[in-house]
């Protein structure tokens, strides 16, 4: 069974086919690219979605010559992707820091379903942000934790979130659901037979 956090293999394969074709044929304009890939590898709407995804991720960019569109690999993609990861991780970190301050006051006044949604989304955001800092640590210096303070603060915010949930009147309904949702984020040990 595929979890929601596993990459979509078909989508990745289509993006790879488009990227590889563009990289190998930088002089192909939009219509010629479609003629090469559709319907041999994918439908036209699938091509458009995969192409748009590559542009949105800034893996490709569009260059216009006259009335023709050309797709090219983004120069300095490695540096740009690291910068984007760093910006997004920092923004998420500061955003969740602000939001969690108000959680003590607002959480008890929500209904059970809202509490489950809020708890689940906060935990998901905290774990994703911590993962972002871990990846940045690995890229920048794998022998040193550069984001030690941020990791510690995320750990403290997770603790704070669980304290808020545990003292809530609906704890017995909320906690198991949140923990169940996040089972995909924790390691599973399956002994070999």
N, C-alpha and C positions, 0 to 999 in steps of 0.2 A: 504494500500500500504506500502511495506517495504522499508525503506530508506537504503542507502548504509552504514549507520553507525549502523544499527541494526544487531545483531549477526545472523549468518546463523543457524537457529534452527536445521535443519537436520545435519549439520556438527558438531555442538556441541553435539547433541544426539549420533552420531556415536563415537565421541571422548570419551564421557562419558562411553559408552558401552565397548569400548576397555580398557579404564583405569580401570573401575570397574572389568572387567574380569581379568585383569592382577593383580590388587591389591588382588582379592580374590583367585587367583591361581598363586602365584609367581613361581611355579615350571614348568609352561607350557612353552615349547620351541616354537619357531616360527611356525612350521608346525602344532603342536597341537592347538595352538591358532587360526590359520586360520581355522582348522577343526571345532572348536567350534563356530566361528562367521560367517563363509561363508558357504552357502548363507543365513543362518537363519536371520541374521541382516543386511547384506550388501554384495555387490559384492567384489571380491578379489581386484580389482583396487581401489575401495572405501576404503577398509580396509587399503591398502598400503598408500593411500593419508592421511587418518586420523592418522595412526600410524606415518608417517613421520612428520605430523604437531605437534603431541605430542612430538616427539623427538626434533624437531626444537624449540619448545617453552620450551624445557628442563623440561617438566613434566615427561617424561620417559627417561631412558637411556638404552643402549644396553650392555649386558654382554655376552661374548662368553665363552662357555665351550666346548672345542674340536671344532667340526664343527657345534655345535648348538648355536643358538642365543636365548637369554632370554631377556625379557623386564621387567624392574623394575622401580617403582616410584623413582624419583630423591630424594635423601636424602636432607633435609633442603630446600625443594622447596620454602617455604614461604620467607626465608631469601634471597635465590638466586633470586627469582622473584622480590623482592623489590630492590635488588642491580642492577639488569638488568634494571628495570624501571628508577632508579636514573641515571645510566650511560647513557641510551638512551635519557632521558629527557635533561640531561646536554649537551650531544653531540649535540642534535638538537638545543638547545638554543644557544650555541656558534656558531654553523654553520649558523643559520639564522641571528645572529647578524653580522657576517662577510658579508653575502650576501646582507643584506639590505643596508649596507653602499654604495655599488656600484649602487644601484637601481636608485638613482636620476639621474645618468649620463646615464645609459644604457636603461632605460625604454622608454624614448621618441623616441628612434631610432628603436624600434620594430614595427612590423605590428600589426594591431588590434587584430588578433587571438592570437598572442604571448603575447600581453599585458593582454588579458583576462586570458590566461593560467598562466602567471606569477603571476598576482594579485590573482587569485584563489588559486594557490598553496602556495603562501606566507601566505595568510590569513589562509588557512587550517593548515599549519605547525605551525603558531603562536598559533592558538586555541588548537591544539593537544598538543603542548608543555606546554601551560598554564594548560591544563587539567592534564598533567603529574605532574606538580608541585602541583596542588590542591590535587591529589590523595596522593602524598608523604606527604603533610601537614597533610592530614587526617590520614594517617597511623602512622606517627611519633608523632604527638601531635595535636589532633583534637581541642584543645582549644587555639592554637597559630598558627599564620601564620609564618612559618619558612622561607618561600621563598618569603617574602614580596618584596625584591628588584627585584627579577626575575619577579614576577607578574607585578610590576610597569613598568619594562623595556619592557615587552611584550605589555602592554597597550600603551606605548609610540611608540613602533614599529608599532602597528596597526594604531595608529594615523598618523605616518609618511607615512605608505603605502597609507592610504586614501588621505593624502595631495598630494602625488605624482600622484595618479590617478586623483584627482580633478583638478589639474592644467594641465593635459594632454589635447592635442587637441581632442583626441578621447573619452573624458570623458563620453559623452552622450551614447556612444555605450558600453563602458567598464563597467562602474559602475553598471548599472542595471543587467547585466549578472552575475557579481561577487556576488552581493547581493542576486540574485535569487538562485544561486548555494548554498549559505550558509544559506538559510532559514531553513534547517534541523538542524542547530546548535543553533537556537534561540527558546525560549519557544513559544508555541502556546497555546493561551487560547481559549477554546471552551466552552461557557456557557452551562450548562445543561438545557434541555427543561423541 
